[in-house]
Amino acid sequence: MLQHTLRGWGDRYFWLLLFLSLVVLFCVYRIILPSPIFINLGTESDGRYLLNFHHGEQGELYPFRWTKDASFIRIPNLGSLPLEITLGADAARPEGQPLPRVSLIANGTVLADFIMENGIWAHRFLYQPPLVPLPRDLLLEVKSDTFVPPGDEYRVLGILLNTVEIKPISSPLRLFQVSLVGSLIGSLSIAFSYLLLRWLGVRQKKPFVCGIVVLVLLGLGIVRRFIPARSLIGVSGLLLAGYVVAILLEAKGYRKLWMTSKTWADMDYYQKLSRCYKTLALMLLNTFVLILVLNIGLLAILQIKDHFFDVEESNPISRQYGNLSLKKVYPDLSEEAINDLLTETWSRPCAYEPFTQFKERSYHGDYVNVDENGFRITKNQGPWPPDPDKFNIFLFGGSTTFGYGMPDNQTVASYLQEVLSNRLERDVRVYNFGRGHYYSTHERVLLERLLVSGFIPDMAIFINGLNDFYYYNDEPYYTDRLERFFNGTAQVSLESELLNKLPMTRVANSLKDRVKQILTKKGDTALQNEPEDILFDEDIYNNEAIITSVVNRYLENKKLIEAVTAVYGIQPIFVWQPVPTYKYDLNYHLFAAGGFGRTSHTRYGYQYMAELVKEKPLGNNFLWCADIQEHLQKPLYVDKYHYSAEMSNMLAVTITDLLLERNLLMIGAQ
């Protein structure tokens, strides 16, 4: 019944074409991938790699291009290899203009954040690819502060870019894997093209010749870097889907509706065109129906699995680190309970809030509960509005204060309320306004909005440090999206949102995570031993300009908060929180593998802050808690950054001890 569809598999031309494709494409990938790329910006040949740059210019000594606030460089097929990336760049700021802060992002991974100096310098960065050796393109994003040059108000300039050099780092095994996978994808594209032509009735030699021509063009396109990896993978997927539809069509007998006894050679041009059109139209229709049915089926399976079976690793933390490591920081919870807790923690989208941009969305779960008024529920939560007969404390901070990864009764706020109530022998009510991604600027604005609304506590405690250094540029989490929205350059579309929600996308992402875990052998041994070798790149993260800027901003926010609270008779308390990068033995950090990214600024920023506090104390209401974990040889974090129950309790006890020691609770009560 499938004689026409399966006919091509027996052709010697098919197997010869498949063999030639594999050999030729493997050799092409093997030769071209290790070759370095050098782009001289401002010349005629640079345009095919660049996106969102200003036009090329010729300087006195060299050609160049100006970047915009976000400019892109795309290099086909190099995103799967470890690379050394060198940018010849110049801040080129006129006198009186501040030096720009520059970020280099490769395929979504931040490689560097730094202040760029004037003068052409060679800036070198290392890129580590994803573990799965699938061919992918390299997309470099250069983000920078901008300025308007004097006398040219129509141009907004970023940095001056002269050259880009991308040099693959020698890795024979990785090169072999990527070359093999790439050649397989390209060969399958050619093979399915051959089979589809045979299915249409074209005789053996013509599909073979067409396949050879496509092979030559494909090889030349890869050599000249004209064919992106994503396009090749997409075409392969379409051809595979077309061939599957062809099999289904013939199995159902539909092929006979338009196939006649005439051979391809006997047909005139109109008949050939008519046959191709009917075939293509029916294939597209059936492909759409096939995808629709597939998604409906997968949706039903996922719904059944989610509701009636245990769903392991349905949260990002379990998928990234594995349940064995998590069991060590959640000794009292079962795997099912751990999964439920982390799913509730990480599956809650933010909600819009004026002035602060966003807040934790109202939520009611078994472990995580957020009141509609914007605070997380603590153990023995007080009423809202607060009872003036109680000692009311508003607690502000980021996700560590909110208690990501902890149930309601094991957050810093819950422990603080319990300890203070016992020590003071009176009812203390703590309202946990900690929110993910918040730092001191957010918290100052949030306090002001609460006061304007008439909610006045006896004491306001601010726990800061981690996010202040992460958001060193003083731009909240959603700033980039809002900026692109107002500039009309937002890339988010309805189609992409729908694609991400498709059941087949969920299944594909799940399979990708499984493969990643297998390749990395996610287990406790790797995660425990690797932190000893973690390096903090001092050239990138020990940036004096960034560190002093963050500390000065924090001190100004502290000063403003003190001024506002003084008017309302509120006792402000400022806590400098512990972080894993400062005075903590990373050999006991189960999740430190891979480093800490932008948070690595805290390693050097905390050293600067410690020296500042030692030389010039920041007041009786400033509580230094950054080193409470020093000399403790035990796991204290439930992921890279967030506190365990023991750490949360320890921080709450330390805050209480310092408040009592400095008589701050009596001042607040008065």
Buried (B, 14 or more C-beta within 10 A) or exposed (E): EEEBBBBBEEBEBBEEBBEBBBEBBBEBBBEBBBEEBEBBBBBEEBEEBBBBBBEBEEEEEBBBBBBBBBBBBBBBBBBBBBBBBBBBBBBBBEEEBEBBBBBBBBBEEBBBBBBBEBEBEEBEBEBEBBBBBBBBBBBBBBBBBBBEBEEEEEEBBBBBBBBBBBBBEEBEEBBBBBBBBBBBBBBBBBBBBBBBBBBBBBEBEBBBEBBBEBBEEBBEBBBEBEBBBBEBBEBBBBBBBBBBBBBBBBEEEBBEEEBEEEEBEEBEEEBBEEBEEBBEEBBBEBBEEBEEEBBEEBBEEBEEEEEEEEBEBBBBBBBBBBBBBBBBBBEEBEBEBBBBBBBBBBEBEBBEBEEBBBBBBEBEBEBBBBBEBBBBBBBBBBEBEBEEEBBBBBBBBBBBBBBBBBBBBBBBBBBBBBBBBEBBEEBBBBBBBBBBBBBBBBBBBBBBBBBEEEBBBBBBBBBBBBBBBBBBBBEBBBEBEEBBEEEEEEEEEEEEEEEEEBBBBBBEEBEEBEEBBEEBEBEBEEBBEBBEEBEBEEEBBBBEEBBEBBBEBBBEBBEBBBEBBEEEEBBBBBBBBBBBBBBBBBEBBBBBBEBBBBBBBBBBBBBBBBEBBEEEEBEEBBBBBBBBBEEBEEBBBBBBBBBBBBBBBBBBBBBBEBBBEBEBBEBBEE
